[in-house]
């Protein structure tokens, strides 16, 4: 050790008093910034927990314990101090330039990959300065050795380095972010990670695909999430030449509007595409907000088209040449009568429908069989009532909106029960909605048929009135 230093006492007093004061002050300041949500609090923690203690240790060894500056112990402490100082400086640099940057500035658009590479470069430069100043290392010889080694490593890792450089260029351009849905070539997936070498996508099949930056930069990229999260999906279907195009387009549009997940703004569009051999082809263009839900929304929409087509007597031709034996209205009415005869078995006994086979043809002129898919609405709150519906198969639930605009279930309707009587007899818009719990088939009785039934059997009106009153009480209770 060196000879006694006359300033040793002053250094000892300064360290004894200054170190606790600085520790407490930095702790309070860091806690205040942390409560305010400022990123600089992490830098203050580094200074308080690393830089300051190592600095005090270095001053203690040099000015109080008088350790030789050229000793390995002193050089080791100085090296550790410079490493901590470089770490704190880089943290402050990153906080000021990038973490506190406004969204619309260039600093917020700098990729994290480039920031990490810049940090690595500055750390290497800092280590070189420390080796030169503290350990008196020959930087010229070290630089020459590193230069030769770098050439060899670059030649061995040229593909990897190519991906890194492509990644830097790609991230500067920022064509996509984590969470975006992309189509790269024939592959569709959601970005779950962007690192220094590759992009990781998760496909709709929940499989992870790793695409190197060098590969993805050479592909055409379709981003389904930018600039808007809206995605337009198209679906084509054909209807018979016997079905009016305006009716077909109206049915398709209404089906899209009532499908959960399809946006009403912008609203779906329906186009007549072409007149082919067996059908008139139509295309539905609808919008969804999250591409990840496309398969579920598309499945629901396509399934409901079949039910809507059945309810509106639209025919979806087979994609083959089909020979139809059609003998006019008599043959068609016979088929409807046979189906009606099977459905009458589910009708309650108090409903005065003529079940004689001879009278079925007359009966079918005012009765229609309709199908509704799972979660489809047979009646919506606010619709005008023009018919009475009797459930032939399936199950439905009666819903009403509460004060918050949310639908609450009033009761369940099973086979043989009917609905639509409130709007039909009051002449007012429906106060309730009817939604199919599962696939449901209903027999729709026109108002003229219902009036004939009441004239034939007045007790039917009393049955309806009693059911109507019970349902009104259930609705009033909510």
C-alpha positions as CSV (number, residue, x, y, z in Angstrom):
1,X,0.0,0.0,0.0
2,X,1.0,3.7,-0.4
3,X,2.0,6.0,2.4
4,X,-0.7,7.7,4.6
5,X,-2.7,10.3,2.7
6,X,-3.5,13.6,4.7
7,X,-7.0,13.7,3.0
8,X,-7.9,10.2,4.2
9,X,-10.1,11.5,7.0
10,X,-11.9,13.9,4.7
11,X,-12.6,11.1,2.2
12,X,-13.9,8.8,5.1
13,X,-16.3,11.5,6.3
14,X,-17.5,12.2,2.8
15,X,-18.2,8.6,2.1
16,X,-19.9,7.9,5.5
17,X,-22.2,10.9,5.1
18,X,-22.6,11.1,1.3
19,X,-23.2,7.4,0.5
20,X,-26.4,7.0,2.8
21,X,-27.7,10.4,1.7
22,X,-27.3,9.6,-2.0
23,X,-28.8,6.1,-1.5
24,X,-31.9,7.5,0.2
25,X,-32.3,10.4,-2.3
26,X,-32.1,8.2,-5.3
27,X,-34.5,5.7,-3.7
28,X,-37.1,8.4,-3.1
29,X,-36.7,9.9,-6.5
30,X,-36.9,6.4,-8.2
31,X,-40.1,5.6,-6.2
32,X,-41.7,8.9,-7.2
33,X,-40.9,8.3,-10.9
34,X,-42.2,4.8,-10.7
35,X,-45.5,5.9,-9.3
36,X,-45.8,8.4,-12.2
37,X,-45.1,5.6,-14.7
38,X,-41.9,7.1,-16.0
39,X,-39.3,4.8,-17.5
40,X,-36.3,6.7,-16.1
41,X,-37.0,5.0,-12.7
42,X,-35.3,1.9,-14.0
43,X,-32.1,3.9,-14.8
44,X,-32.1,5.5,-11.3
45,X,-32.4,2.0,-9.8
46,X,-29.3,0.9,-11.7
47,X,-27.3,3.9,-10.4
48,X,-28.5,3.3,-6.9
49,X,-28.0,-0.4,-6.7
50,X,-24.9,-0.8,-9.0
51,X,-23.0,2.3,-10.0
52,X,-23.0,4.1,-6.6
53,X,-22.0,1.1,-4.4
54,X,-19.1,0.1,-6.8
55,X,-18.0,3.8,-7.0
56,X,-17.9,4.0,-3.2
57,X,-15.9,0.7,-3.0
58,X,-13.4,2.0,-5.5
59,X,-13.0,5.3,-3.6
60,X,-12.7,3.4,-0.3
61,X,-9.9,1.2,-1.7
62,X,-8.0,4.1,-3.4
63,X,-8.3,6.9,-0.9
64,X,-8.9,5.3,2.5
65,X,-7.3,1.9,2.3
66,X,-4.6,3.3,-0.1
67,X,-4.6,0.2,-2.4
68,X,-2.0,0.5,-5.2
69,X,-3.7,1.7,-8.5
70,X,-1.8,-0.9,-10.5
71,X,-2.8,-3.9,-8.3
72,X,-5.1,-6.5,-9.8
73,X,-7.7,-5.9,-7.1
74,X,-7.9,-2.2,-8.0
75,X,-8.0,-2.9,-11.7
76,X,-10.8,-5.4,-11.2
77,X,-12.9,-3.0,-9.2
78,X,-12.3,-0.2,-11.8
79,X,-13.4,-2.6,-14.6
80,X,-16.5,-3.5,-12.7
81,X,-17.3,0.2,-12.1
82,X,-16.9,1.0,-15.8
83,X,-19.1,-1.9,-16.8
84,X,-21.8,-0.7,-14.4
85,X,-21.4,2.8,-15.6
86,X,-21.8,1.7,-19.3
87,X,-24.9,-0.3,-18.3
88,X,-26.4,2.8,-16.6
89,X,-25.5,5.1,-19.5
90,X,-27.1,2.7,-22.1
91,X,-30.2,2.5,-20.0
92,X,-30.4,6.3,-19.7
93,X,-29.8,6.6,-23.5
94,X,-32.5,4.1,-24.3
95,X,-35.0,5.7,-21.9
96,X,-34.5,9.2,-23.2
97,X,-34.4,8.4,-26.9
98,X,-36.8,5.5,-27.3
99,X,-39.0,4.6,-24.4
100,X,-40.2,8.2,-23.8
101,X,-40.6,8.9,-27.6
102,X,-43.9,10.1,-28.9
103,X,-45.8,7.7,-31.2
104,X,-45.6,10.0,-34.3
105,X,-41.8,10.5,-34.1
106,X,-38.9,8.7,-35.8
107,X,-37.7,7.4,-32.5
108,X,-40.8,5.4,-31.9
109,X,-40.4,3.7,-35.3
110,X,-36.8,2.5,-34.7
111,X,-37.0,-1.3,-34.5
112,X,-36.0,-3.0,-31.3
113,X,-33.7,-5.3,-33.2
114,X,-31.6,-2.2,-34.3
115,X,-31.6,-0.8,-30.8
116,X,-30.3,-4.1,-29.5
117,X,-27.6,-4.3,-32.1
118,X,-26.6,-0.7,-31.4
119,X,-26.4,-1.5,-27.7
120,X,-24.2,-4.5,-28.4
121,X,-21.9,-2.3,-30.5
122,X,-21.6,0.4,-27.8
123,X,-20.9,-2.3,-25.2
124,X,-18.0,-3.7,-27.3
125,X,-16.6,-0.2,-27.8
126,X,-16.9,0.4,-24.0
127,X,-15.1,-2.8,-23.2
128,X,-12.3,-1.9,-25.6
129,X,-11.9,1.5,-23.9
130,X,-11.8,-0.2,-20.5
131,X,-9.2,-2.7,-21.6
132,X,-7.1,0.1,-23.0
133,X,-7.4,2.5,-20.0
134,X,-7.4,0.1,-17.1
135,X,-5.5,-2.9,-18.3
136,X,-3.3,-1.1,-20.9
137,X,-4.3,-3.6,-23.6
138,X,-3.0,-3.1,-27.2
139,X,-6.2,-2.2,-29.1
140,X,-4.4,-2.1,-32.5
141,X,-3.4,-5.8,-32.3
142,X,-6.8,-6.7,-30.8
143,X,-8.6,-4.8,-33.6
144,X,-6.6,-6.6,-36.2
145,X,-7.3,-10.0,-34.7
146,X,-11.0,-9.1,-34.4
147,X,-11.0,-7.9,-38.0
148,X,-9.6,-11.2,-39.4
149,X,-11.9,-13.2,-37.1
150,X,-14.9,-11.1,-38.2
151,X,-14.2,-11.9,-41.9
152,X,-14.1,-15.6,-41.2
153,X,-17.2,-15.5,-39.1
154,X,-19.0,-13.4,-41.7
155,X,-18.2,-15.9,-44.5
156,X,-19.4,-18.8,-42.3
157,X,-22.6,-17.0,-41.2
158,X,-23.5,-15.1,-44.4
159,X,-27.0,-16.6,-44.6
160,X,-27.7,-15.7,-41.0
161,X,-26.2,-12.2,-41.4
162,X,-28.2,-11.8,-44.6
163,X,-31.4,-12.5,-42.6
164,X,-30.3,-10.0,-39.9
165,X,-29.7,-7.2,-42.5
166,X,-33.0,-8.1,-44.2
167,X,-34.7,-8.0,-40.8
168,X,-33.3,-4.6,-40.1
169,X,-34.5,-3.2,-43.4
170,X,-37.9,-4.9,-42.9
171,X,-38.3,-3.6,-39.4
172,X,-37.4,0.0,-40.5
173,X,-40.2,-0.2,-43.0
174,X,-42.5,-1.7,-40.5
175,X,-45.0,-3.4,-42.9
176,X,-46.4,-5.4,-39.9
177,X,-46.4,-5.7,-36.1
178,X,-46.8,-8.4,-33.6
179,X,-50.5,-9.5,-33.6
180,X,-51.1,-8.7,-37.3
181,X,-52.5,-11.4,-39.6
182,X,-50.4,-11.9,-42.7
183,X,-50.4,-13.9,-45.9
184,X,-46.9,-14.7,-46.9
185,X,-46.9,-16.6,-50.2
186,X,-49.5,-19.3,-49.6
187,X,-49.2,-19.2,-45.8
188,X,-51.6,-17.3,-43.6
189,X,-50.8,-16.7,-39.9
190,X,-50.7,-14.3,-37.0
191,X,-47.4,-12.7,-36.1
192,X,-46.4,-13.8,-32.6
193,X,-42.8,-12.8,-32.5
194,X,-40.2,-10.8,-34.5
195,X,-36.6,-11.4,-33.5
196,X,-33.1,-10.8,-34.9
197,X,-33.3,-13.7,-37.4
198,X,-36.9,-14.6,-38.3
199,X,-40.6,-13.9,-38.0
200,X,-42.8,-16.4,-36.1
201,X,-46.3,-17.0,-37.4
202,X,-49.1,-19.0,-35.8
203,X,-51.5,-20.4,-38.4
204,X,-55.2,-21.0,-38.2
205,X,-54.3,-24.6,-37.4
206,X,-52.4,-23.4,-34.3
207,X,-49.1,-24.4,-35.8
208,X,-46.0,-22.2,-35.5
209,X,-44.1,-21.4,-38.7
210,X,-40.7,-19.7,-38.6
211,X,-39.9,-17.6,-41.7
212,X,-36.3,-16.1,-42.0
213,X,-36.2,-12.4,-42.7
214,X,-34.2,-13.2,-45.9
215,X,-37.2,-15.3,-47.2
216,X,-40.0,-13.0,-46.0
217,X,-38.4,-9.9,-47.5
218,X,-38.5,-11.6,-51.0
219,X,-42.2,-12.5,-50.7
220,X,-45.3,-10.5,-51.4
221,X,-46.9,-9.8,-48.0
222,X,-50.6,-9.2,-47.5
223,X,-51.4,-7.6,-44.2
224,X,-55.0,-8.3,-43.1
225,X,-54.7,-6.0,-40.0
226,X,-53.3,-2.8,-41.6
227,X,-54.0,0.0,-42.3
228,X,-57.4,-1.0,-41.0
229,X,-58.3,-4.1,-39.0
230,X,-61.3,-4.6,-41.3
231,X,-61.1,-7.6,-43.6
232,X,-63.4,-8.1,-46.6
233,X,-64.4,-11.7,-47.3
234,X,-66.2,-12.9,-50.4
235,X,-68.4,-15.9,-50.8
236,X,-70.1,-17.1,-54.0
237,X,-73.3,-19.2,-54.4
238,X,-75.7,-20.0,-57.1
239,X,-79.5,-20.0,-57.1
240,X,-82.0,-21.4,-59.6
241,X,-83.1,-19.5,-62.7
242,X,-86.6,-19.7,-61.3
243,X,-85.6,-17.5,-58.3
244,X,-85.8,-13.7,-58.9
245,X,-82.3,-12.1,-58.5
246,X,-83.6,-9.2,-56.4
247,X,-85.2,-11.7,-53.9
248,X,-82.0,-13.8,-53.8
249,X,-79.8,-10.8,-53.2
250,X,-82.1,-9.5,-50.5
251,X,-82.1,-12.9,-48.7
252,X,-78.3,-13.1,-48.9
253,X,-77.9,-9.6,-47.5
254,X,-80.3,-10.0,-44.7
255,X,-78.6,-13.3,-43.7
256,X,-75.2,-11.6,-43.6
257,X,-76.6,-8.7,-41.5
258,X,-78.0,-11.1,-38.9
259,X,-74.8,-13.2,-38.6
260,X,-72.8,-12.5,-35.5
261,X,-69.3,-11.1,-36.3
262,X,-70.3,-9.6,-39.7
263,X,-70.1,-5.8,-39.5
264,X,-73.1,-3.7,-40.4
265,X,-70.9,-0.7,-41.1
266,X,-69.7,-1.0,-43.8
267,X,-72.7,-3.2,-44.6
268,X,-72.5,-6.3,-46.7
269,X,-72.8,-6.1,-50.5
270,X,-74.3,-8.6,-52.9
271,X,-73.5,-8.8,-56.6
272,X,-74.9,-10.8,-59.5
273,X,-71.8,-12.4,-61.1
274,X,-72.9,-14.5,-64.0
275,X,-75.5,-16.8,-65.7
276,X,-74.0,-20.3,-65.8
277,X,-75.4,-23.6,-67.0
278,X,-77.3,-24.5,-64.0
279,X,-77.6,-21.4,-61.8
280,X,-77.3,-17.7,-61.5
281,X,-74.2,-17.0,-59.5
282,X,-74.1,-14.3,-56.7
283,X,-71.2,-13.0,-54.7
284,X,-71.5,-11.7,-51.1
285,X,-68.9,-9.3,-49.8
286,X,-68.9,-8.8,-46.1
287,X,-66.6,-7.3,-43.5
288,X,-65.2,-8.6,-40.3
289,X,-63.1,-6.9,-37.6
290,X,-60.8,-9.7,-36.5
291,X,-59.3,-12.1,-39.2
292,X,-58.7,-14.7,-36.5
293,X,-62.5,-15.3,-36.3
294,X,-63.0,-15.7,-40.0
295,X,-63.5,-19.5,-40.0
296,X,-66.2,-19.4,-37.3
297,X,-68.0,-16.4,-38.9
298,X,-67.9,-17.8,-42.4
299,X,-69.2,-21.2,-41.1
300,X,-72.1,-19.6,-39.4
301,X,-73.0,-17.4,-42.4
302,X,-72.7,-20.2,-45.0
303,X,-74.8,-22.6,-42.8
304,X,-77.6,-19.9,-42.4
305,X,-77.8,-19.4,-46.1
306,X,-79.4,-22.9,-46.4
307,X,-82.0,-22.2,-43.8
308,X,-82.8,-18.8,-45.3
309,X,-83.1,-20.3,-48.8
310,X,-85.5,-23.0,-47.5
311,X,-87.7,-20.3,-45.8
312,X,-87.9,-18.2,-49.0
313,X,-88.3,-21.2,-51.4
314,X,-85.0,-20.5,-53.1
315,X,-83.4,-23.4,-54.8
316,X,-79.6,-24.1,-54.7
317,X,-79.0,-26.3,-57.8
318,X,-76.5,-29.1,-57.8
319,X,-73.3,-28.5,-59.8
320,X,-74.5,-31.2,-62.3
321,X,-77.1,-31.6,-65.0
322,X,-80.3,-32.7,-63.2
323,X,-83.4,-33.9,-65.0
324,X,-86.5,-32.7,-63.2
325,X,-89.9,-34.5,-63.7
326,X,-92.3,-31.7,-63.1
327,X,-96.0,-32.2,-63.7
328,X,-97.2,-28.7,-62.8
329,X,-98.7,-27.3,-59.7
330,X,-100.5,-30.5,-58.9
331,X,-97.3,-32.5,-58.4
332,X,-95.8,-29.7,-56.3
333,X,-98.8,-29.4,-54.1
334,X,-98.8,-33.1,-53.5
335,X,-95.3,-33.0,-52.2
336,X,-96.1,-30.2,-49.8
337,X,-99.2,-32.0,-48.7
338,X,-97.2,-35.1,-47.8
339,X,-94.8,-33.1,-45.8
340,X,-97.6,-31.2,-44.1
341,X,-99.3,-34.5,-43.1
342,X,-96.2,-35.6,-41.3
343,X,-95.8,-32.2,-39.5
344,X,-99.5,-32.3,-38.3
345,X,-98.5,-35.0,-35.9
346,X,-96.6,-32.5,-33.7
347,X,-99.5,-30.0,-33.6
348,X,-101.4,-29.9,-30.2
349,X,-104.9,-31.2,-30.2
350,X,-106.5,-27.9,-29.3
351,X,-105.3,-26.3,-32.5
352,X,-108.3,-26.7,-34.9
353,X,-106.5,-27.7,-38.1
354,X,-108.3,-30.0,-40.4
355,X,-106.1,-33.2,-40.4
356,X,-108.1,-35.0,-43.1
357,X,-105.9,-35.9,-46.1
358,X,-108.6,-34.8,-48.5
359,X,-108.4,-31.2,-47.2
360,X,-104.7,-30.9,-47.0
361,X,-104.4,-29.3,-50.4
362,X,-106.6,-26.4,-49.4
363,X,-104.8,-26.1,-46.1
364,X,-101.4,-25.7,-47.6
365,X,-102.3,-22.5,-49.4
366,X,-102.1,-20.6,-46.2
367,X,-99.4,-22.6,-44.3
368,X,-95.6,-22.6,-44.9
369,X,-93.0,-24.8,-43.3
370,X,-89.8,-22.9,-42.4
371,X,-86.4,-24.0,-41.1
372,X,-84.2,-22.0,-38.7
373,X,-80.6,-22.8,-37.8
374,X,-79.0,-22.7,-34.4
375,X,-79.1,-19.2,-32.9
376,X,-81.0,-17.8,-35.8
377,X,-83.9,-15.4,-35.0
378,X,-87.3,-16.4,-36.1
379,X,-88.8,-13.1,-34.8
380,X,-86.9,-10.0,-33.7
381,X,-88.1,-7.5,-31.2
382,X,-89.8,-4.7,-33.1
383,X,-90.9,-6.8,-36.1
384,X,-94.5,-6.6,-37.2
385,X,-96.5,-9.8,-36.7
386,X,-98.3,-11.3,-39.7
387,X,-98.4,-15.0,-38.7
388,X,-98.6,-17.5,-36.0
389,X,-95.7,-20.0,-35.7
390,X,-96.0,-23.5,-34.3
391,X,-92.8,-25.4,-33.5
392,X,-92.7,-28.8,-35.3
393,X,-89.2,-29.8,-34.2
394,X,-86.4,-28.3,-32.2
395,X,-86.5,-25.7,-29.4
396,X,-86.5,-21.9,-29.1
397,X,-86.2,-19.3,-26.4
398,X,-88.1,-16.1,-25.9
399,X,-85.9,-13.1,-25.3
400,X,-86.5,-9.5,-24.3
401,X,-84.1,-6.5,-24.0
402,X,-83.6,-5.1,-20.5
403,X,-82.9,-1.4,-19.7
404,X,-79.2,-1.9,-20.5
405,X,-80.0,-3.2,-24.0
406,X,-79.0,-6.8,-23.1
407,X,-81.2,-9.7,-24.0
408,X,-82.7,-11.8,-21.2
409,X,-84.4,-15.1,-21.6
410,X,-88.1,-15.2,-20.6
411,X,-88.9,-18.8,-21.2
412,X,-88.2,-21.8,-23.5
413,X,-90.5,-23.0,-26.2
414,X,-90.6,-26.7,-27.2
415,X,-92.3,-28.8,-29.8
416,X,-96.1,-28.1,-30.1
417,X,-95.8,-24.6,-28.6
418,X,-96.4,-21.5,-30.7
419,X,-95.2,-17.9,-30.8
420,X,-96.0,-14.7,-32.7
421,X,-99.5,-14.4,-31.1
422,X,-98.6,-11.1,-29.3
423,X,-97.9,-9.1,-32.5
424,X,-100.5,-10.9,-34.6
425,X,-103.5,-10.1,-32.3
426,X,-102.4,-6.7,-31.0
427,X,-101.2,-5.3,-34.4
428,X,-98.2,-3.8,-32.7
429,X,-94.5,-4.5,-33.2
430,X,-93.3,-7.6,-31.4
431,X,-92.1,-6.9,-27.8
432,X,-90.0,-10.1,-27.8
433,X,-87.5,-11.9,-29.9
434,X,-87.6,-15.7,-30.7
435,X,-84.2,-17.4,-31.2
436,X,-83.7,-21.0,-32.2
437,X,-81.7,-22.9,-29.5
438,X,-81.0,-25.7,-32.0
439,X,-82.1,-26.5,-35.6
440,X,-85.8,-25.7,-35.6
441,X,-88.7,-26.3,-38.0
442,X,-91.9,-24.3,-37.7
443,X,-95.3,-24.2,-39.3
444,X,-96.3,-20.7,-40.2
445,X,-100.0,-20.0,-40.2
446,X,-101.1,-16.8,-42.0
447,X,-103.6,-14.4,-40.3
448,X,-106.3,-15.6,-42.6
449,X,-105.9,-19.2,-41.6
450,X,-105.8,-18.3,-37.9
451,X,-109.1,-16.3,-38.3
452,X,-110.7,-19.3,-40.0
453,X,-109.6,-21.5,-37.2
454,X,-111.1,-19.2,-34.6
455,X,-114.4,-19.0,-36.5
456,X,-114.5,-22.8,-36.6
457,X,-113.6,-23.3,-33.0
458,X,-114.0,-20.2,-30.7
459,X,-112.3,-22.1,-27.8
460,X,-109.0,-21.8,-29.7
461,X,-109.1,-18.0,-29.1
462,X,-109.5,-18.6,-25.4
463,X,-106.5,-20.9,-25.4
464,X,-104.4,-18.3,-27.2
465,X,-105.6,-15.6,-24.8
466,X,-104.7,-17.6,-21.7
467,X,-101.2,-18.3,-23.1
468,X,-100.8,-14.7,-24.1
469,X,-101.7,-13.5,-20.6
470,X,-99.2,-15.8,-19.0
471,X,-96.5,-14.6,-21.3
472,X,-97.3,-11.0,-20.6
473,X,-96.9,-11.6,-16.9
474,X,-93.6,-13.3,-17.4
475,X,-92.4,-10.3,-19.5
476,X,-93.7,-7.8,-16.9
477,X,-91.8,-9.6,-14.1
478,X,-88.5,-8.7,-16.0
